């Protein structure tokens, strides 16, 4: 376990999955504490695809690739959560981890580096992904943080494009949508800065190269707001899909700032 701190913020990260288990401000949890199942607390990393790949298989440049399937018969949540990451530089306020991902269900090796850093009000996550192979490859990068909420919550701005789905899988079509307090397991195209408010806290969320969001309300007392570079099943529907050429590196980041915390 890696621990980084400032005078008012602290975070804990596991080497397995480079998984954020805690983010606290003035001793109070901002993120739902991590769980044994990484996508039910804390913040899991979803690389090289985010959320589902329909049928657990896809074709790329004339070849079919098979991915691990869940009980629904789909691939879910990427390929890095069960991997032991290498710990790099660790300072009091920052930690770096890396992973060379090689998997038979993916066309090339990927060199992935992530950094968690704190300031007295914020947590910033940065990632770089480099194609170490000789072929191009499809890429979506996502994270899966659960933010604690109390009572009704609101997101601002709350007008975006919702991905139309069939059996939880985006079809590639979108529709205009107003996000109100309610139940969700939906993907949205909603670029730009966001503010999440409830009686528990007010948070500002900033992102780069992560203009899609999955909203999930399946865990009581928390709202998963999952910044993603592309939509679920982007390997088929193409929404936000990045084609990563040999030797190419791309970068992603997002930042969570605590603007208000209930007493």
N, C-alpha and C positions, 0 to 999 in steps of 0.2 A: 504494500500500500504506500502511495506517495501522498504527502501532505504539503500544501502550500498555503501561506497565510499572509495577511497584512494586518494593520491595526484593527480593522473591522470586518474583513472578509476571510473566509477559509474554504478550501476545497480539498477533497480526497479523491484519488484516482487509483484504480486497480490496474495492474499490468495486464491482466487478462481482459482483452477487448479494449484496452485503453479507456476503460469505463469510469465515468464520473459517478461516484456514489453519493457525494455530499457537496452542496454549495450553501454556505451559511453567511448571513449578514448580521453582525452584532449578536452572534450566538443563536440566531433563529434560522431555521431551514427555509430556504427559498425554493429549492428543488426537493421534491419528495425523495426521502432517502432511498438509496439503492436497494435492490432486491436480488435474490438468487437468480431469478429470471430477469435478465437485464432490461427487457422492454416493459417492465412493470414498476419501474422506479428509476431514480437517477437519470443518467443520460447515456444511452447506448450509441455506438457509431455504426452507421449503415453504409457500407462500402463493399463492393463497387455497384450495388443497386440498393435502392431504398424501398422498403416495404415489399410489395409482392411482384413476382414475375409469374405470369399466368402459365399454369401447367408445368412449372419448374423446368422449362426448356425454351430455347430460342435458337434461331439461325443467325449466323454472322459470317459474312463473306463466304457463303456456300457451305458452311459446316454447321452441324447441329451440336449444341452444347447442353449438357444435362446438369442441373443444379439439385442440391438437396431439397426435398419436398416436405411440407408440413402435412397435417392430417387432412387439410382441404385439397391437397394435391398441387399446391403452388409452392414456389420458392419464396422465402420471406426474410427480410431484414439483413441481407448481405452475407458476407463471408468472413468477417473479421471478429465477431463477438467472442468466439471460442479460442482465439489465437493469443499466445503469450507475446506481448510486444516487448521490444528492447527499450530499456530506459536510457535516455541520453542525459543531457544536462539538466540538473535540478538546482534551482536557486530558491531562496525563501519565498518568492512570489511567482515562480514560473517552473513548469516541468515540460520536458520534451520526451516524446516516445516515437518509435518507428517500427515498421513492419515491412518485410518483403513478402507480399502475398503471392503465392503460387497455388493454383487450383485447377483441376482437370476440367471444371465447368466454366473456365474463363480463358480467353484466347492468349493472354500474355502475363508475365510477372509484372506486378505493380510495386513500386517503392512508395510507401505511404509514411508521411511524417505528420505528427500532430503536436500542437503546443497548447497548454492551458496556462493562462496568466491572469493575475488578479491586480486590481487597484482597490482603493478603499471603498468603492461603491460597485465595482463591476467584475464580472467574469468574462474573459475573451477566449474563444476557441479558434485556432487557426489550423489549417490542414493544407498539405501539398500532396499531389498524386502524380507520379511520373511513370510513364510507360517504359519498362525496361526490356521489352521484347522487340521483335522485328516485324510485327504486324500491327495494324490499327486495332482498337478495341473500344467497346461501348462503356460509358461511365455515367453513373449517377452517384452523388455523395449526399448523405443525409445524416442527421442526428435526431435523437429521440428523447428530448428532455421533458420531464413532468414538472410543471410549476404548480406549487400549492395555491389553492384558491379557497375562498370562504363565501358561501352564499352565491348570489348571482355574480357573474363575471361579464366583462365586456372587452372587446378588442377594437382598437381604433388605429387606422381606418378599418371599417368593417365591410366594405364593398369590394368584391373581387370576382374572379371567375372560378366557379366550382367545376371540377371535373365530373362529367357524367359517367356513372359507373354501371357495370353489370356484374353482379356477384362480387362486389368490392373491388373490381378491377376497372380502372378508367378506360373508356372506349377510344379516347383521343378527341372527343368532343367536349366543349365547355359551355357553361351557361352563366349569365349574370346572377349574382347571389348576394344577399345581405346576411352577414353573420351575426346572429343574436344568441343570447344565452340559451343553451339547449343541449341536445345529445348529438354527438358527431363521431363519425369515423370516415372523414371525407378529406379529399385533396383540393387545395385552392391555389390558383396563381394569384399571388398577392405581394408584389414587389414593394420595396421601400421599408422605412422604419415603422415599427408597430408599438403600440402601448397596450399592455394587458393590465386590467384593473379589476380588483374585487375588494371586499372589505379587509382582506388579509394584507394586500400589498398592491403597489403600482410598479410595473416593470417596463422598461424600454428595451426593445429588441431590435438590434441593427444587424444587417446581413450584407454579404457580398458574394455574388454568384450562387445565391441560394434563394431564388425568387418563388419557389413553390413551398407550400406548407401542408402538412397533414395535421388535422385537428382530431384528437381522440379523447373521449370523455369516459372511457371504460373503467377508470380507477377512481373510486370515490375520493372527493377532497382535492382532486388535482386535475389539471388540464394539460394534456400533451400537445405542445406546439412544436412541430417537427420541421425545422428548416431543411429544405432539400434543393438540390440543383435541378432535379427533374421529377416527374410524376412517378407514382407506382406504375409498374409495367411499361416503363419508357423503352425497354428493349423491344417491345412490340408496337406501342402507340407513338413513340418518338417524341413525346412531350418533354422538352428540356434535355433530351439526350445529348451528351457530349461525345464526339468521336475523337478519341485520343490517339494521335499518331505516334509512331516509334520515336522515342526520345523526348516526346513532348511532356511538359509538366504544367499542371493547372493548380490554382490556389483558391481556397475558400475560407471564409471566416464569418463568425457572428459573435455578437457581444450582448450580454444581458446586464443592464444597469438597474439597481434598486433606487427608485425615486421616492418611495414611501413604504413604510412597514408599520403595521398596526402595533400598538403597545401590548 
